[in-house]
Each structure stands twice: as C-alpha cells, then as structure tokens.
Amino acid sequence: MRALIIAIGLALIAPAASAQANRDLAYCERLYEMHDRYVARIKRNGGTVRDGMADLAVDRCRSGRFVDGIPVLEAKLQQAKIPLPDR
C-alpha cells in the first residue's frame, strides 16, 4: 500500500516538475538569445567571436542543469547592463 501511495505522489509531482523544467529552459534560451544579440556581437578580423562560457551555460541548461547555466547568462547580461527578461 505504501508503494502505491508513493507511486501516486510521484505521478502527481512529475508533471509539475516537467512544467518547471520547460519554463527554466525557455528562460535560459531567452537569456542566451539576448546575450548573443546584445553582448556577443564582438567582431574581430571580420568575424564574430563566440563566448565559450555562454555557449557552455546554454548547453548545461539544455541538459537540464539550469542551476549551472542560468546564473552564468544572467551575470553576463547584468555585467553588460542589459535588463533581464521576466522569469
């Protein structure tokens, strides 16, 4: 009986966790897009230079590691004095 209660509890929690993960991923992607548009447009020798830390941060978000990715992108935007989007 206890296992059934645990299974039901997990079934109720999973959709909420999934919805939060989708929101976190969308927020992370928005941060990355803003970084790419407003911060990373540094041109050197005729080409755009990629920001490896921002690329790594969004890769971490895409693999579900939002705690590792989102703060990096937020900090980069804040350092550039770009307002953060609503979360």
C-alpha positions in Angstrom: 0.0 0.0 0.0 2.8 2.4 0.8 4.4 1.8 -2.6 1.1 2.7 -4.2 0.9 5.9 -2.3 4.5 6.8 -3.3 3.8 6.0 -6.9 0.7 8.2 -6.9 2.6 11.0 -5.3 5.3 10.8 -7.9 2.8 10.7 -10.7 1.3 14.0 -9.3 4.7 15.7 -8.9 6.2 14.7 -12.3 4.0 17.0 -14.4 4.7 20.0 -12.2 8.5 19.3 -12.3 8.3 18.9 -16.1 6.4 22.2 -16.4 9.0 24.0 -14.3 11.9 22.5 -16.4 10.2 23.7 -19.5 9.9 27.2 -18.1 13.5 27.2 -16.9 14.7 26.0 -20.4 12.7 28.7 -22.1 14.1 31.4 -19.8 17.6 30.1 -20.3 17.2 30.1 -24.1 15.8 33.7 -23.9 18.9 34.8 -21.9 21.2 33.1 -24.4 19.4 34.8 -27.3 19.7 38.2 -25.6 23.4 37.6 -24.9 24.0 36.6 -28.5 22.2 39.7 -29.8 23.4 42.4 -27.4 26.7 41.1 -25.8 28.4 38.6 -28.1 28.4 40.7 -31.2 32.2 41.4 -30.9 33.8 41.4 -34.3 37.5 40.6 -34.7 39.2 40.1 -38.0 35.9 40.3 -39.9 34.2 37.5 -37.9 32.1 37.2 -34.7 33.9 35.7 -31.7 31.9 33.2 -29.7 31.6 33.4 -26.0 32.6 29.9 -24.8 31.2 30.5 -21.3 27.8 31.5 -22.6 27.8 28.5 -25.0 28.6 26.2 -22.2 25.9 27.7 -20.0 23.2 27.1 -22.5 24.4 23.6 -23.1 24.1 23.0 -19.4 20.5 24.3 -19.5 19.7 22.1 -22.4 20.9 19.1 -20.5 18.7 20.0 -17.5 21.4 21.7 -15.4 19.6 25.0 -15.0 21.3 25.9 -11.7 24.7 25.7 -13.5 23.6 27.6 -16.7 21.1 30.3 -15.8 23.3 32.3 -13.3 26.2 32.5 -15.8 24.0 34.0 -18.5 22.2 36.3 -16.0 25.6 37.6 -14.8 26.9 38.2 -18.3 23.8 40.3 -19.2 24.0 42.2 -15.9 27.7 43.0 -16.5 26.7 44.4 -19.8 23.9 46.4 -18.2 21.2 44.6 -20.2 18.0 44.2 -18.2 17.0 40.6 -17.5 13.7 39.3 -19.0 10.8 38.3 -16.8 11.2 34.8 -15.5 
